[in-house]
Amino acid sequence: MKEMICICCPMGCRLKVYDDETPIRVEGNTCRRGAKYGAEEAVCPKRVVTATVRVKGGDTEMVSVKTKDAIPKRAIFDALALLKGRTVAAPIFEGDVVVKDILGTGVDFVATKTVRKSI
């Protein structure tokens, strides 16, 4: 049994996850999202990853990026390594893909804001 606090919403439910059972049983959640979170967190924890990338010819030098969905926690440092030294050319728009299919996960790094060309 594992104990954890759900991070799906501000409630912060204290979960008890019985991962030695099939199917995994979760107690303490007040919603279905908490049950799903507890089961996934016990088997394969995932996180959304945020970072920044340099911009060439933009009105700012950097653009913030994030994974479009959560990726396995064990892959975070390898995913960030894909951004090291990467530069994108302006203009870049919110939602543009910066790195496609991170490590075969099917999840992309996308820009979180728009950077216009410098004048």
HELIX and SHEET records of a PDB file:
HELIX    1   1 ARG A   32  VAL A   43  1                                  12    
HELIX    2   2 LYS A   73  ALA A   75  5                                   3    
HELIX    3   3 ILE A   76  ALA A   81  1                                   6    
HELIX    4   4 ILE A  102  GLY A  104  5                                   3    
SHEET    1   A 3 LYS A   2  ILE A   5  0                                        
SHEET    2   A 3 ARG A  14  TYR A  18 -1                                        
SHEET    3   A 3 ARG A  25  GLU A  27 -1                                        
SHEET    1   B 2 LYS A  46  ARG A  47  0                                        
SHEET    2   B 2 ILE A  71  PRO A  72 -1                                        
SHEET    1   C 5 THR A  87  ALA A  89  0                                        
SHEET    2   C 5 THR A  50  LYS A  56  1                                        
SHEET    3   C 5 MET A  62  THR A  67 -1                                        
SHEET    4   C 5 PHE A 109  ALA A 111 -1                                        
SHEET    5   C 5 VAL A  97  VAL A  99 -1                                        
END                                                                             
